[in-house]
Amino acid sequence: MMDIILTLVFSIVMLLFMIFPAMKVTELIHQNFPLSKTFYNVLTIFIVLFLSLSIGLFLRFA
């Protein structure tokens, strides 16, 4: 249980730092595959969450 809490704490801190890389990744995907505006926004939020969780996991277990 403590591992999950620490991972989420590390991930919450990384949310702000992962917005710019997520926007760049979504822009790159949008250049290759045209996306609707709503899917573009949802994909950006999903990538922000994914990158934050992955960095949180790395910080906790590395």
Secondary structure, DSSP 8 states (H G I E B T S, - for coil): -HHHHHHHHHHHHHTTTTHHHHHHHHHHHHHHS---HHHHHHHHHHHHHHHHHHHHHHHHH-
